[in-house]
Amino acid sequence: MIENPFVKEKPSSGLTTTIEEIELQKHTPIPISFGINNNNTDIAADPQHSKEVDTFGETNRNDSTPINEKKLLFKIDACVLTFVCLQYWINYVDRVGFTNAYVSGMKEDLQLKGNDFNIINTCFTVGYIISMIPHNLMLLKIPPRIWSSFCTLSWGLLTLGMYRVSSFRQCCAIRFFQGVFESCTFSGTHLVLGSWYKESELPFRSSIFTSSGLIGSIFSGFMQVGIYKSLNNHQGLEGWRWLFIIDFVITIPIAIYGFLCFPNPPNTYNDLTIADDGTTISRNSLLNKFSLTKYVFTEQELLYSGKRLPKRDVTKRLDLTVIKRVIGRWHWWLFSLVWALGGLNISFASNSTFALWLADLDYSITQRNDYPMGIFSVGIIATLLSALYMTLFRNKHLHIAIFISIVMVVVAIMILCNPLKPSVMFAAQYLGGVCYAGQSVYFAWANVICSNDLQERAVVLASMNMFSGAINAWWSILFYPATTAPKFRRGGFAMLGTSIATAIVAGIITICQKREERLKQKNPIVNYSGFAEDGQNDEILGEEDEEEEEEEEEEQ
């Protein structure tokens, strides 16, 4: 029987639910959680509990069908991972599409000059960073199936608007709002993944998600080459304008797929709701009423998908205490810092320095779009290999972090030594693709460490991406402006410093993590920050005293 924290437990008569309990449930508020295991009983470990759980369609008191976890994991991958990967894929098709359009005639047609390219990208980044935390908090209130799909549809419509731009100002305005809606994807997805997958399952899924964005970058380049060759000046439109139209056509089906097939996170907190006809149905059934996922997941599977995750602190709520919980712990400070630095390492590739270098040395338009694909290919391989390593050797995130930093130091030295030599620049650019592995490493790491507090995890994940984008907004203009091509000397020195600093902060995180684990083993009442919550011990002791008094009264 699922425990209702608002109703005092009565002696069990062996039945799963009594008439009195059903009547109580009718008048008891039932809070909804975002993939949190708020019950203190592990359904997988407690055979008695598994006998008492309903099927949550029409009530079936005798159903104790076992859950096939491998089959359930396949379903989660098919519905959850597929959508977020498609979403991130088209997200990157759009982002890289703007760069491909810029070097494929957009610059000349709109008479863009100087640092206009960097300023337009900065407008996108500003919209991106100011929306991250609001998006993650919205995902705690609005079903991700609705919010994520709405954001995908919105940036798709804005992408269509890009084909009509005729000035620098119009580009800035549209790219700003594209950034606002696209920012729901990255940190929001890591929040969602952490609500579906175990610690051992997260690295591989995070790497698949990250790789989908890199595949989008590759796809966009090849698509632009094909469009330029076949559709340039078709119907009086330049090839780069057709790119945005086709991006829009691809985006809309993905948004529709999300509305129909993306399940809401597993709800395991008193999931029973009393219908008008007296039958019990699950809250997830109500949320998924207009979704095709009701034909994929059984109600027992939805319940178990949350129960199989690590137990979390159910007393945490989305209220003003979030500020104290976030700022009072080292998680937010160090993870925001480490990814602010790690994101700057990616800045070398994300600011399209290779495409600008190729354009400055008069490579053809086809070459400008084709050659950068190698960077993303290396990024995919590095991301998948790092996920494999973290799966085989748990809690070894630091090893990958140090490896990435060493590679980026080598890349910086190569650029500073001989940037005009094609063999050196090609090798440096392709090696630099290793930095993309940091996305899955650091965000999976934060997901694990902050797993006990959902609201803190939402803020930390969003803040990591937010601070990275906030710094990159001016970093790219200062260190990687188009005017510094083809040498990018300032960028080389900057990357050298950020690579070393990233490894240092990652080492500090490892030290703090080990300290927390020791404290948890010594005193499980102490929270993850290492300090007892106000009144926590008293509250727990008080509850134990009340239970003892009730037992004595019943015996008398």
Secondary structure, DSSP 8 states (H G I E B T S, - for coil): ----TTS------S-S--HHHHHHHHTS-----SS---SSS-TTT-HHHHHH---SSS--TT------HHHHHHHHIIIIIHHHHHHHHHHHHHHHHHHHHIIIIIHHHTT--TTHHHHHHHHHHHHHHHTHHHHHHHHHHS-HHHHHHHHHHHHHHHHHHHTT--SHHHHHHHHHHHHHHHTTSHHHHHHHHHTTS-TTTHHHHHHHHHHHHHHHHHHHHHHHHHHHHHHTTBTTB-HHHHHHHHHHHHHHHHHHHHHHH-------SS-EEE-TTS-EEEHHHHHTTTSGGGGT--HHHHHHHHHTS----TT--SSTHHHHHHHTSHHHHHHHHHHHHHHHHHHHHHTTHHHHHHHHTT--HHHHHHTTHHHHHHHHHHHHHHHHHHHHSTT-HHHHHHHHHHHHHHHHHHHHH-TTSHHHHHHHHHHHGGGGHHHHHHHHHHHHHTTT-HHHHHHHHHHHHHHHHHHHHHHHHHHS-GGGTTT-HHHHHHHHHHHHHHHHHHHHHHHHHHHHHHHHHH-TTS-TTSS--TTHHHHHHHHHHHHHHHHHHHH-
